[in-house]
Amino acid sequence: MTRNNLLLIVSFLILALGALFLLHYFAYFSFVKFFQIKLARTKLILFSSLVCLTLSFIAASILSHYYENALTRVFYFISSFWLGFGTTFVTFFVFVWVIYGFGKLIHLPLNLNLLGIIALILASIYSIYGVFNAQNVRIKNITVEIKNLPVEWQGKKVVQISDIHLGHIFRQKFFDKLAQKVNSLEAEAVFITGDLFDGMGDGFGYLTPALDSIKASKGTYFITGNHETYFGLDKAYDILSKTKIKIFHDDMVVIDGLQIIGINHPENFVSKPVAEIIKKIPNYNADGPSILLFHTPSQIKEIKQAGIKLMLSGHTHLGQLFPYQLVAKAVYGDYDYGLNKIDDFTIYTSSGIGAWGPTMRTGTVSEIVVITLK
């Protein structure tokens, strides 16, 4: 890892920790205001608790990366749930602050205690919904036209699954149900577009039979995402090498005339010239039909110019938690989620299946993407 990359990582961690502390301080300030907490001792207990909660997810992530047991799983779940609930709580308190400010503006007397209770109740309900929503995987059907598509693929279905995040929370039972759903779709091929692993945890003995149980007449294909690099690429490859799925290493297979290309996520936060890599793949035909698997919806212009006809990505989770959809939109623009077509080039960005950190989804859904090719 270069010095610049190390500085980038450290800077990101400092900014993330700073943002966490700011959110928790806002929660503290709102609690004191709306619940009219005056005792210094109560304020100290509240502030100390929020500081501990700020650090809990970081501590749980570190412990969970190195230790796999019931205690670390429970600690990770609680701390990650708080991270999600805390985000939702802060969001609803922003709303009641707006109501409070508007009330002051028009000289409308408002009960601060009642506003605080309403925010707390709504945040709790929305968070509980988010937990159930994350477990409820939907089927998303789309149709994509690929220029010069061979007749062997015309009208056929392929399936994209992305960002499953198997680890401490999403485990064997979840993946077994997912595999059954995929099999019920009777797809020609299944594409796993990164972040199969969550970056922590062990005990993946169940994954070999589960992955091998996926039925696809033209194969199952895998590329890495950023979380495989956190998990450990050697570890991920070792687990997957015991299965029948095709692991891409920045290469291509041609199945019945269709070029299927897999570019893995870059390591150590370095950039990766995806289009240039594609052009150098032996026997790649820029004018021929192609599907590119690449985890992040980035470098769109260059990839289009390289002749790719369909690009499948994930990574964004569509923000996963409201209002982070706005962040995803700011970073990835129109490619943060869904189907986009430019001339002969099409990209689909999936919102993914599992969840990272908070085991909840608010403002977005978990999806298996079924693509009918034409």
KEMAR-923371 format. One record per residue (C-alpha): x, y, z; residue in three letters; chain; residue number from 0. Coordinates in steps of 0.5 Angstrom, whole numbers, plus 500, padded with zeros to 3 digits. Layout:
<atoms>
    u    v    w  residu  chaine  num
    X    Y    Z     ALA       A  NUM
...
</atoms>
This chain:
<atoms>
    u    v    w  residu  chaine  num
  500  500  500     MET       A    0
  503  507  498     THR       A    1
  503  513  503     ARG       A    2
  498  517  499     ASN       A    3
  493  511  500     ASN       A    4
  495  510  507     LEU       A    5
  493  518  508     LEU       A    6
  487  517  504     LEU       A    7
  485  511  509     ILE       A    8
  487  515  515     VAL       A    9
  483  521  513     SER       A   10
  477  517  511     PHE       A   11
  477  514  518     LEU       A   12
  478  521  521     ILE       A   13
  472  524  517     LEU       A   14
  467  518  519     ALA       A   15
  469  518  526     LEU       A   16
  468  526  526     GLY       A   17
  461  525  523     ALA       A   18
  459  519  528     LEU       A   19
  461  524  534     PHE       A   20
  457  530  531     LEU       A   21
  451  526  529     LEU       A   22
  451  523  537     HIS       A   23
  452  530  539     TYR       A   24
  446  532  535     PHE       A   25
  442  527  539     ALA       A   26
  445  529  545     TYR       A   27
  443  536  544     PHE       A   28
  436  534  542     SER       A   29
  435  529  548     PHE       A   30
  437  535  553     VAL       A   31
  432  540  549     LYS       A   32
  426  536  548     PHE       A   33
  426  532  554     PHE       A   34
  428  538  558     GLN       A   35
  434  535  562     ILE       A   36
  437  539  567     LYS       A   37
  441  535  572     LEU       A   38
  448  535  571     ALA       A   39
  449  528  573     ARG       A   40
  443  526  568     THR       A   41
  447  530  562     LYS       A   42
  453  527  564     LEU       A   43
  451  520  564     ILE       A   44
  447  521  557     LEU       A   45
  453  524  554     PHE       A   46
  458  518  556     SER       A   47
  453  513  554     SER       A   48
  452  516  547     LEU       A   49
  460  517  546     VAL       A   50
  460  509  548     CYS       A   51
  455  508  543     LEU       A   52
  459  512  538     THR       A   53
  465  508  539     LEU       A   54
  461  501  540     SER       A   55
  461  500  532     PHE       A   56
  468  501  531     ILE       A   57
  470  496  537     ALA       A   58
  465  491  534     ALA       A   59
  467  491  527     SER       A   60
  475  490  529     ILE       A   61
  473  485  534     LEU       A   62
  468  481  529     SER       A   63
  474  481  524     HIS       A   64
  479  477  528     TYR       A   65
  474  473  533     TYR       A   66
  468  469  531     GLU       A   67
  463  467  537     ASN       A   68
  456  468  539     ALA       A   69
  459  474  544     LEU       A   70
  462  478  538     THR       A   71
  456  476  533     ARG       A   72
  451  479  539     VAL       A   73
  456  485  540     PHE       A   74
  456  487  533     TYR       A   75
  448  486  532     PHE       A   76
  447  491  537     ILE       A   77
  452  496  536     SER       A   78
  450  496  528     SER       A   79
  443  496  530     PHE       A   80
  444  502  534     TRP       A   81
  448  505  528     LEU       A   82
  442  505  524     GLY       A   83
  437  507  529     PHE       A   84
  441  513  531     GLY       A   85
  441  515  524     THR       A   86
  434  514  524     THR       A   87
  433  518  530     PHE       A   88
  437  523  528     VAL       A   89
  433  524  522     THR       A   90
  426  524  525     PHE       A   91
  429  529  530     PHE       A   92
  431  534  524     VAL       A   93
  424  534  523     PHE       A   94
  421  535  529     VAL       A   95
  427  541  530     TRP       A   96
  424  544  523     VAL       A   97
  417  543  526     ILE       A   98
  419  547  533     TYR       A   99
  422  552  529     GLY       A  100
  416  553  525     PHE       A  101
  412  554  531     GLY       A  102
  417  559  534     LYS       A  103
  416  563  528     LEU       A  104
  408  563  528     ILE       A  105
  408  564  535     HIS       A  106
  405  557  536     LEU       A  107
  406  554  543     PRO       A  108
  408  547  542     LEU       A  109
  410  541  547     ASN       A  110
  417  540  547     LEU       A  111
  416  533  551     ASN       A  112
  411  531  546     LEU       A  113
  415  532  540     LEU       A  114
  421  528  543     GLY       A  115
  416  522  544     ILE       A  116
  413  523  537     ILE       A  117
  420  523  534     ALA       A  118
  423  517  539     LEU       A  119
  416  513  537     ILE       A  120
  417  514  530     LEU       A  121
  424  512  529     ALA       A  122
  423  506  533     SER       A  123
  417  504  528     ILE       A  124
  421  506  522     TYR       A  125
  428  502  525     SER       A  126
  424  496  526     ILE       A  127
  421  496  519     TYR       A  128
  428  497  517     GLY       A  129
  430  490  520     VAL       A  130
  424  486  517     PHE       A  131
  425  490  510     ASN       A  132
  432  488  510     ALA       A  133
  430  481  510     GLN       A  134
  425  481  505     ASN       A  135
  428  480  498     VAL       A  136
  424  482  492     ARG       A  137
  424  480  485     ILE       A  138
  426  485  480     LYS       A  139
  424  484  473     ASN       A  140
  428  488  467     ILE       A  141
  429  487  460     THR       A  142
  435  489  456     VAL       A  143
  437  489  449     GLU       A  144
  444  487  447     ILE       A  145
  446  489  440     LYS       A  146
  448  483  436     ASN       A  147
  445  478  441     LEU       A  148
  446  471  439     PRO       A  149
  440  467  438     VAL       A  150
  442  462  444     GLU       A  151
  441  468  449     TRP       A  152
  435  471  446     GLN       A  153
  429  471  450     GLY       A  154
  433  468  456     LYS       A  155
  433  470  463     LYS       A  156
  440  471  467     VAL       A  157
  440  473  474     VAL       A  158
  444  478  478     GLN       A  159
  445  478  486     ILE       A  160
  450  483  489     SER       A  161
  452  485  496     ASP       A  162
  449  479  500     ILE       A  163
  454  481  506     HIS       A  164
  455  474  509     LEU       A  165
  458  474  515     GLY       A  166
  456  475  523     HIS       A  167
  448  477  521     ILE       A  168
  447  474  514     PHE       A  169
  448  467  515     ARG       A  170
  447  460  512     GLN       A  171
  439  460  513     LYS       A  172
  439  467  509     PHE       A  173
  443  464  504     PHE       A  174
  440  458  503     ASP       A  175
  433  461  502     LYS       A  176
  436  466  497     LEU       A  177
  439  460  493     ALA       A  178
  432  457  493     GLN       A  179
  429  463  490     LYS       A  180
  434  464  485     VAL       A  181
  433  457  483     ASN       A  182
  426  458  482     SER       A  183
  427  463  477     LEU       A  184
  430  458  472     GLU       A  185
  436  463  469     ALA       A  186
  441  461  464     GLU       A  187
  446  464  468     ALA       A  188
  447  467  475     VAL       A  189
  452  473  476     PHE       A  190
  454  475  483     ILE       A  191
  457  482  483     THR       A  192
  461  483  489     GLY       A  193
  461  483  496     ASP       A  194
  458  476  497     LEU       A  195
  462  477  504     PHE       A  196
  462  482  509     ASP       A  197
  469  483  511     GLY       A  198
  469  479  517     MET       A  199
  467  472  520     GLY       A  200
  468  465  519     ASP       A  201
  465  459  519     GLY       A  202
  463  459  512     PHE       A  203
  463  451  511     GLY       A  204
  456  452  509     TYR       A  205
  457  456  503     LEU       A  206
  460  450  498     THR       A  207
  454  446  498     PRO       A  208
  449  452  498     ALA       A  209
  453  455  492     LEU       A  210
  453  449  488     ASP       A  211
  446  448  489     SER       A  212
  445  454  485     ILE       A  213
  442  452  478     LYS       A  214
  444  455  472     ALA       A  215
  445  452  465     SER       A  216
  450  456  463     LYS       A  217
  454  457  469     GLY       A  218
  455  462  476     THR       A  219
  460  467  475     TYR       A  220
  463  471  481     PHE       A  221
  467  478  481     ILE       A  222
  470  481  488     THR       A  223
  467  487  491     GLY       A  224
  471  492  496     ASN       A  225
  468  488  502     HIS       A  226
  472  482  499     GLU       A  227
  479  486  500     THR       A  228
  477  487  507     TYR       A  229
  475  480  508     PHE       A  230
  482  478  505     GLY       A  231
  482  476  498     LEU       A  232
  486  469  499     ASP       A  233
  481  467  504     LYS       A  234
  475  469  499     ALA       A  235
  478  465  493     TYR       A  236
  480  459  498     ASP       A  237
  472  458  500     ILE       A  238
  470  459  493     LEU       A  239
  475  455  489     SER       A  240
  471  449  493     LYS       A  241
  465  451  489     THR       A  242
  463  450  481     LYS       A  243
  462  457  480     ILE       A  244
  467  461  475     LYS       A  245
  471  466  479     ILE       A  246
  473  472  474     PHE       A  247
  480  475  475     HIS       A  248
  480  481  470     ASP       A  249
  478  476  464     ASP       A  250
  473  473  460     MET       A  251
  469  467  458     VAL       A  252
  465  466  451     VAL       A  253
  459  462  452     ILE       A  254
  454  461  446     ASP       A  255
  457  467  443     GLY       A  256
  456  472  449     LEU       A  257
  462  475  452     GLN       A  258
  462  475  459     ILE       A  259
  467  479  462     ILE       A  260
  469  480  470     GLY       A  261
  473  485  473     ILE       A  262
  475  485  480     ASN       A  263
  475  491  485     HIS       A  264
  481  494  486     PRO       A  265
  485  493  492     GLU       A  266
  488  498  497     ASN       A  267
  484  504  495     PHE       A  268
  488  504  488     VAL       A  269
  484  506  482     SER       A  270
  483  501  476     LYS       A  271
  483  503  469     PRO       A  272
  477  498  467     VAL       A  273
  476  500  460     ALA       A  274
  484  499  458     GLU       A  275
  484  492  462     ILE       A  276
  478  490  458     ILE       A  277
  481  492  451     LYS       A  278
  487  488  453     LYS       A  279
  483  481  454     ILE       A  280
  485  476  449     PRO       A  281
  480  476  443     ASN       A  282
  475  481  446     TYR       A  283
  471  484  441     ASN       A  284
  469  491  442     ALA       A  285
  463  490  436     ASP       A  286
  461  483  439     GLY       A  287
  455  482  445     PRO       A  288
  458  483  452     SER       A  289
  456  483  459     ILE       A  290
  461  486  464     LEU       A  291
  461  485  471     LEU       A  292
  464  490  475     PHE       A  293
  462  492  483     HIS       A  294
  462  499  482     THR       A  295
  458  504  477     PRO       A  296
  464  508  475     SER       A  297
  468  509  469     GLN       A  298
  461  509  465     ILE       A  299
  464  513  459     LYS       A  300
  470  509  458     GLU       A  301
  467  503  459     ILE       A  302
  462  505  454     LYS       A  303
  467  507  449     GLN       A  304
  471  500  450     ALA       A  305
  464  497  447     GLY       A  306
  461  494  453     ILE       A  307
  454  493  451     LYS       A  308
  451  491  458     LEU       A  309
  454  493  465     MET       A  310
  452  490  472     LEU       A  311
  454  493  478     SER       A  312
  452  494  485     GLY       A  313
  456  497  491     HIS       A  314
  451  503  493     THR       A  315
  445  499  496     HIS       A  316
  442  505  494     LEU       A  317
  444  509  501     GLY       A  318
  441  503  505     GLN       A  319
  438  508  510     LEU       A  320
  434  514  509     PHE       A  321
  437  519  508     PRO       A  322
  443  516  505     TYR       A  323
  440  516  498     GLN       A  324
  442  523  497     LEU       A  325
  449  521  499     VAL       A  326
  449  515  493     ALA       A  327
  446  520  488     LYS       A  328
  451  525  490     ALA       A  329
  457  520  489     VAL       A  330
  454  516  483     TYR       A  331
  449  521  480     GLY       A  332
  444  517  475     ASP       A  333
  448  511  476     TYR       A  334
  446  510  484     ASP       A  335
  441  505  482     TYR       A  336
  437  502  477     GLY       A  337
  437  501  469     LEU       A  338
  440  507  465     ASN       A  339
  441  506  457     LYS       A  340
  446  510  453     ILE       A  341
  446  508  445     ASP       A  342
  448  501  445     ASP       A  343
  450  501  452     PHE       A  344
  446  499  458     THR       A  345
  448  499  466     ILE       A  346
  444  496  471     TYR       A  347
  446  498  478     THR       A  348
  443  493  484     SER       A  349
  441  496  491     SER       A  350
  443  489  493     GLY       A  351
  441  484  497     ILE       A  352
  444  484  504     GLY       A  353
  446  490  509     ALA       A  354
  453  493  511     TRP       A  355
  453  495  518     GLY       A  356
  446  496  521     PRO       A  357
  442  490  519     THR       A  358
  436  494  516     MET       A  359
  434  498  510     ARG       A  360
  430  504  510     THR       A  361
  428  508  503     GLY       A  362
  431  502  499     THR       A  363
  429  494  498     VAL       A  364
  433  488  497     SER       A  365
  433  485  491     GLU       A  366
  434  479  486     ILE       A  367
  435  482  479     VAL       A  368
  432  478  473     VAL       A  369
  434  480  466     ILE       A  370
  431  478  460     THR       A  371
  435  479  454     LEU       A  372
  433  481  447     LYS       A  373
</atoms>
